[in-house]
Amino acid sequence: MKKTLMMVAMAACIASPALANDMSAKGKAMSDHYFSMIDTNGDGAISKDESTAFNDKMFAEADTNNDGKISKAEMTAMHAKQYAAKSMHKGKEKSEMEVDKPKDNSHNTDDTNDQ
């Protein structure tokens, strides 16, 4: 089953280069975003200290009962919170794009401006 799914995914990427390029761009954007979050001093590299600090922050965020462990329920809750935040961000971007999008009046049949 896994092999079949992998073959279908590979075929989709081969059959649609535009889709493959789009996914690469999205992957790069995501990588750049996380890199900049972790590279706190902005020197273009992630030090062990920066990595440890980021991991500690993520662990503390997930360990909501502060017992030094992350339960499956805490992990699920953290992922749900991240998904909700990502969804809100995407919705905001879409609505801003729609508001900022200029109206296309090229199909306007109103002859009031032709006087």
C-alpha positions as CSV (number, residue, x, y, z in Angstrom):
1,M,0.0,0.0,0.0
2,K,2.8,2.4,1.0
3,K,4.6,1.6,-2.2
4,T,1.5,2.3,-4.3
5,L,1.0,5.6,-2.6
6,M,4.7,6.5,-3.2
7,M,4.4,5.6,-6.9
8,V,1.2,7.7,-7.3
9,A,2.9,10.7,-5.6
10,M,6.0,10.3,-7.8
11,A,3.8,10.0,-11.0
12,A,2.0,13.2,-10.0
13,C,5.2,15.1,-9.7
14,I,6.6,13.8,-12.9
15,A,3.3,14.4,-14.8
16,S,3.0,18.0,-13.5
17,P,6.3,19.9,-13.4
18,A,4.4,23.1,-12.4
19,L,3.1,21.3,-9.3
20,A,6.5,20.0,-8.4
21,N,8.0,23.5,-8.8
22,D,5.2,25.1,-6.7
23,M,5.8,22.5,-4.0
24,S,9.5,23.3,-4.0
25,A,8.8,27.0,-3.7
26,K,6.5,26.3,-0.7
27,G,9.0,24.0,0.9
28,K,11.8,26.6,0.5
29,A,9.6,29.3,1.9
30,M,8.7,27.2,4.9
31,S,12.4,26.3,5.4
32,D,13.4,29.9,5.2
33,H,10.7,30.9,7.8
34,Y,11.8,28.3,10.3
35,F,15.4,29.0,9.7
36,S,14.9,32.7,10.5
37,M,12.9,31.8,13.7
38,I,15.8,29.6,15.0
39,D,18.7,31.9,13.8
40,T,18.0,34.5,16.5
41,N,21.2,36.5,16.0
42,G,20.6,36.6,12.2
43,D,24.1,35.5,11.3
44,G,22.9,33.1,8.6
45,A,23.7,30.0,10.7
46,I,22.1,28.1,13.5
47,S,24.4,27.4,16.4
48,K,23.9,24.6,18.8
49,D,22.8,27.1,21.4
50,E,20.2,28.6,19.1
51,S,18.9,25.1,18.2
52,T,18.8,24.1,21.9
53,A,17.0,27.3,22.9
54,F,14.4,26.8,20.1
55,N,13.9,23.1,21.1
56,D,13.6,24.1,24.8
57,K,11.0,26.7,23.9
58,M,8.9,24.2,21.8
59,F,9.2,21.6,24.6
60,A,8.0,24.1,27.2
61,E,5.1,25.2,25.0
62,A,4.0,21.5,24.6
63,D,4.5,20.5,28.2
64,T,1.4,22.3,29.5
65,N,1.4,20.6,32.9
66,N,5.1,21.2,33.4
67,D,5.9,17.7,34.4
68,G,9.0,17.5,32.2
69,K,7.4,15.1,29.8
70,I,5.2,15.5,26.7
71,S,2.2,13.2,26.7
72,K,0.4,12.1,23.5
73,A,-2.5,14.4,24.5
74,E,-0.1,17.4,24.9
75,M,1.5,16.7,21.6
76,T,-1.9,16.4,19.9
77,A,-3.0,19.7,21.5
78,M,0.2,21.5,20.4
79,H,-0.3,20.3,16.8
80,A,-3.9,21.4,16.8
81,K,-2.9,24.8,18.1
82,Q,-0.2,25.2,15.5
83,Y,-2.7,24.0,12.7
84,A,-5.3,26.5,13.9
85,A,-2.7,29.4,13.9
86,K,-1.5,28.4,10.4
87,S,-5.1,28.2,9.2
88,M,-5.9,31.7,10.6
89,H,-2.8,33.1,9.0
90,K,-3.7,31.6,5.6
91,G,-7.3,33.0,5.9
92,K,-6.0,36.4,6.8
93,E,-3.6,36.4,3.8
94,K,-6.4,35.4,1.5
95,S,-8.9,38.0,2.8
96,E,-6.2,40.7,2.5
97,M,-5.5,39.7,-1.0
98,E,-9.1,39.8,-1.9
99,V,-9.5,43.3,-0.4
100,D,-6.4,44.6,-2.1
101,K,-7.2,43.1,-5.5
102,P,-8.2,45.8,-7.9
103,K,-11.6,45.3,-9.6
104,D,-11.6,44.4,-13.2
105,N,-13.9,46.8,-15.0
106,S,-12.8,45.7,-18.5
107,H,-16.1,43.9,-19.0
108,N,-18.2,46.9,-17.8
109,T,-21.1,47.4,-20.2
110,D,-22.2,50.6,-18.6
111,D,-22.1,53.3,-21.3
112,T,-22.4,56.3,-18.9
113,N,-18.7,57.1,-19.3
114,D,-18.9,57.3,-23.1
115,Q,-20.7,60.6,-23.3
